[in-house]
Amino acid sequence: MNSFRYFPNSEKDIERLYRILEIKNKNELFGRIMGDIPLIDESLLETLSSCMDEKTLYRFFSDIDSNLPDKNKFSIFAGGGIYNHFIPSAVDSLISRSEFYTPYTPYQPEVSQGTLFALFEFQSMIAEISGMDVVNASMYDGAESLAEAVLMSIRLCKGNNNLILISEGVNPRFVSVVKTFIGDTDIKIENVVLDDKTGRTNIEDLKFKLKSKGKNGATVVVQQPNYFGVIEDLEELEPVIHGFNPRPFLIVSSTEPYSFGVISPPGFYNADIFAGEGNSFGNYMNFGGPLLGLFGAKKEYVRQMPGRIVGKTKDSRNKDAYSFILSTREQHIRRGAATSNICTNSSLNAVRAAIYLSLCSKEGFSEISLLNLKLSHILKEKLLKTKLFKLLYSGDFFNEFSLRILNSSVNVAKFIKEMAKREILAGIEISESDILISVTENNSLSDIDGYIKNAKAVLT
Amino acid sequence: MAINGEFYFAKSHEWISKNADDKFYIGISDFAQSELGDVVYVSFPEVGKVYEKGDKIGEIESVKSVSEIYAPVSLKIISVNSKLNDNPELINRQPYDAGFVAEAEVSDSSDVDGLMDKNAYESFITSIHE
């Protein structure tokens, strides 16, 4: 990431400052205050390289004294829907402004242009990342987004659709929220199995189940990348799904939209609705919540969308102004016929995401995305080399993959427990013998080597 | 275009009027459009579908609300006024003409006779305003 180099002072400025302070160089400047900061000795300053990224700088100083707080004491390789991404300090600093942090429902355009502008930027960034035409100002979390997407697809079929086909690659926690939402309706859910070998949604099973819908509509839900980390082949799936008559709806979910920095997003594959989890963008893992629901759709479906949407317009002085739009879908106007019960959004988390993404820049986003992919593949290769694991699925993956532990005397629960004793969160249990492992830019190469070393010790 | 026939009204503020082909135009009344304000979007009934009297056949969205359109009598939709897609304000400007919503077939035209005529509808509006 070299898009943003930061030059606080020019050489000329520095020379002038030295002249005023009557000193000759940097050492003379810091030498005078050394007595106040005992933990830094002068020789360390000499080893500081001329520039470091924030994470390296943080590690540099926390390595000086082990009593300093170290955010990354545990190396985290557990994902399964919530990922351990790096968050620049600027995000915390900017979001702590009271205009973002403390107002209650800051939505009136007369007094809240700042918040509405930030949410508009959030929507634009998510629209670009997901490739969707319209994105709302956020939902509660990815699971709720998906449930609302399912209900939206039912509304769009005007009573002609009660069949939801959900790929077994969709996060099981999301599926259980969908089931809660439709509990009192006559909507039927059927699973579409995964291909045993590749781990992708089985296209023959999908075709078979879509044929059973007859003259009715249907909705197909897949996750990209799927719960087991495998990248679905949407290029193959989409024309098959949309080829049926009447045309079924394609909902693409995602728990790791960071993947869209290297793989094509749902909009590129003609998805009708995108419903995902946006926690990876600038939000902490928060012990599992609050999270950030992302919701996007094709433009022609905008009137059936749930949630709030910020639009850009002109004020009475012909200047840009922001306001919630298409509110006639919402409960405060439409009462019982509203498209959704949601009357708010996850503003704080959404603004965090907007701040984070703008700090990343477009190039940075792709670079971090690619780094996730590279690091996860390095860990996979190294783990397979130990001969203690085998890959569960052959399909391509992004930053998460599923492995089988070959040593049958150590089950996954025990492996995770033993690794935790060694300060490594090794992954998530999929079954007694299978584990889901994720790698992000927060895992260094030495963390990866630590994983290998400790896995060997636990499993042999 | 010009709709020349007699207008009959439902209590839910839709009108229906017979045309030269023995088909019927349906729309919403001048009173209804003025209550709604600027219309921005119309969601049409399904062409070819049969609706019972009182069924919800569509929606009209204005800048301040969304209202349902109900079938004034039992009918089958033949076509919809697709000009409203690009010019929804026709409902405000010409509610009894270019702002019609759909064309329909009515199997039992005596249903139409059971609705209010123009005078009856006007006194109905006055009565609900009192």
Contacts between the chains, C-beta under 8 A, distances in Angstrom:
chain1	res1	chain2	res2	distance
A	158	B	46	7.3
A	303	B	41	6.8
A	303	B	43	7.3
A	303	B	61	7.4
A	328	B	61	5.2
A	328	B	62	7.7
A	328	B	64	7.6
A	328	B	65	6.1
A	328	B	66	4.6
A	329	B	66	7.8
A	333	B	64	7.4
A	333	B	65	5.8
A	333	B	66	7.4
A	334	B	65	7.4
A	334	B	66	5.5
A	337	B	66	7.0
A	337	B	68	7.4
